[in-house]
Amino acid sequence: MASAVDDLTSMVPPAGPSRPRPDWAAVEAQLGIRLPNDYKLLSAAYGEGSFDGFLWVLQPTSENPHLDLIWQRELQLGVLRELQASGENLPYSVDRGRETLLPWAITDNGDVCYWVLSTSSEPDSWIVAVNEARGQSWEVFDMSVSEFLVAVMSGAMHVDVFPDDFPSDSPEIEVATT
């Protein structure tokens, strides 16, 4: 999977040095699960920022709660729990302690990219699901986070809930400011 991260950094070069790497063991202990290796490599390569000012990859130790993986997990799963309680049928479990989703990115439109944990006990085999912000649409992609980003940023694949003008013809990473 490192090759997909390498492909991505060739296509969309990181914007300067990344921040110090998080203590992954502590992050995983707090989450109660291991995270995919390609996500760790992606986090190390890019740090906090967005692809074309639209797609924000969550970071586990962000000072900005809107970009913090752990904070967003509680927020996004809480929203899904509320929707389920109000009668919306969800394709994945969001019951406490039995969640089969973990958010890894958000968009400026409020769409959420999740790992689907139920596809494998091995994090490196988790696939991606994207949920639109203002609807019940879910798109599923049988690929890792870095493979997903390579496909989207190269234009080889379009996510229906993303705007037609994303990504741009010359995608860039925009560093987050705290």
C-alpha positions in Angstrom: 0.0 0.0 0.0 3.0 2.3 0.3 3.0 2.4 -3.5 -0.5 4.1 -3.5 0.8 6.7 -1.0 3.9 7.1 -3.2 1.6 7.5 -6.2 -0.5 10.1 -4.4 2.5 12.1 -3.2 3.8 12.1 -6.8 0.5 13.4 -8.1 -0.3 15.8 -5.2 3.0 16.8 -3.6 2.8 17.5 0.2 3.0 21.2 1.1 6.1 21.3 3.2 7.2 19.3 6.1 4.6 17.3 8.0 4.0 17.6 11.7 5.5 15.1 14.2 4.0 11.7 14.0 1.5 10.8 16.6 2.0 8.1 19.1 0.1 5.5 17.1 0.0 3.0 20.0 -1.7 5.6 22.2 -4.1 6.6 19.4 -5.1 3.0 18.7 -5.5 2.3 22.4 -7.9 5.3 22.7 -9.9 4.2 19.6 -9.8 0.6 20.7 -8.7 -0.6 17.2 -5.7 -0.7 15.0 -5.6 1.7 12.1 -4.5 0.9 8.5 -0.8 1.3 7.7 -1.6 3.3 4.5 -3.5 5.9 6.7 -0.5 6.2 8.9 1.8 6.8 5.9 -0.7 9.2 4.5 -0.8 11.1 7.8 3.0 11.3 7.9 3.2 12.5 4.3 0.6 15.2 4.5 -0.2 16.1 8.1 -3.2 18.4 8.5 -4.7 19.7 5.3 -7.2 19.3 2.5 -7.1 18.1 -1.1 -8.0 21.0 -3.3 -9.5 22.8 -0.3 -12.4 20.3 -0.2 -11.5 16.9 1.2 -10.0 17.0 4.7 -8.2 13.8 5.9 -8.7 13.6 9.7 -5.7 13.5 11.9 -5.6 11.7 15.3 -3.9 14.5 17.3 -5.2 17.6 15.6 -5.5 20.7 17.8 -8.6 21.5 15.6 -11.4 19.3 16.8 -13.1 19.6 13.3 -10.0 17.7 11.9 -9.4 15.4 14.9 -10.1 11.7 14.1 -11.1 10.8 17.6 -13.5 13.8 18.0 -15.0 13.3 14.6 -15.6 9.6 15.3 -17.8 10.6 18.3 -19.5 13.4 16.3 -20.2 11.5 13.1 -21.3 8.2 14.7 -23.5 10.2 17.1 -25.2 11.9 14.1 -25.8 8.5 12.5 -27.2 7.1 15.8 -29.6 10.0 15.9 -30.7 9.4 12.3 -31.2 5.7 13.0 -33.2 6.5 16.2 -35.5 8.8 14.0 -36.2 5.9 11.7 -33.5 6.1 9.0 -32.3 2.7 7.9 -28.5 2.6 7.9 -26.4 0.0 6.0 -23.9 -0.3 8.8 -24.1 -0.8 12.6 -23.5 2.3 14.7 -24.6 0.8 18.0 -22.1 1.6 20.7 -19.4 -1.0 21.0 -20.5 -2.6 17.7 -19.8 0.2 15.3 -18.7 -1.0 11.8 -17.7 2.5 10.6 -14.9 4.9 11.4 -14.7 8.3 9.7 -11.3 9.2 8.1 -12.2 12.3 6.1 -14.8 15.0 5.7 -15.6 17.4 2.9 -16.5 21.1 2.9 -20.0 20.0 1.9 -20.4 17.8 5.0 -19.9 14.4 3.3 -18.1 11.9 5.3 -15.6 9.2 4.2 -15.6 6.1 6.4 -13.7 2.9 6.8 -16.0 0.0 6.8 -14.6 -2.1 9.7 -17.0 -5.0 9.1 -15.3 -6.1 5.9 -12.2 -7.5 7.7 -10.6 -7.8 11.1 -7.4 -6.7 9.3 -7.3 -2.9 9.1 -5.3 -2.9 5.9 -8.2 -4.7 4.2 -10.9 -2.2 5.2 -12.8 -0.6 2.3 -14.1 3.0 1.9 -17.7 4.2 2.1 -18.8 7.7 1.5 -22.0 9.1 2.9 -23.6 12.3 1.4 -24.2 15.1 3.9 -27.8 15.8 3.1 -29.2 12.5 2.1 -29.2 8.8 2.5 -26.8 8.0 -0.3 -23.8 5.7 0.5 -21.2 4.8 -2.1 -18.8 1.9 -1.4 -15.3 1.5 -2.9 -13.4 -1.7 -2.5 -10.0 0.0 -1.9 -7.8 1.4 0.8 -7.8 5.1 1.7 -4.7 5.9 -0.3 -6.0 3.9 -3.3 -9.3 5.8 -3.1 -7.4 9.1 -3.0 -5.3 8.2 -6.0 -8.3 7.2 -8.0 -10.2 10.4 -7.1 -7.4 12.8 -7.4 -6.2 11.4 -10.7 -9.7 11.7 -12.1 -9.9 7.9 -12.7 -12.9 7.7 -10.5 -15.6 10.2 -9.5 -17.6 10.0 -6.3 -21.2 10.9 -7.1 -21.7 13.0 -4.0 -18.6 15.1 -4.7 -18.9 18.2 -6.9 -18.3 17.8 -10.6 -15.3 20.2 -10.4 -13.5 18.2 -7.7 -10.7 17.5 -8.1 -9.3 20.4 -10.1 -7.1 19.8 -13.1 -4.0 20.4 -11.0 -4.9 19.2 -7.5 -3.0 20.6 -4.5 -2.8 20.0 -0.8 -3.8 23.0 1.3 -2.2 23.0 4.8 -4.6 23.6 7.6 -4.1 26.5 9.9 -5.0 26.2 13.5 
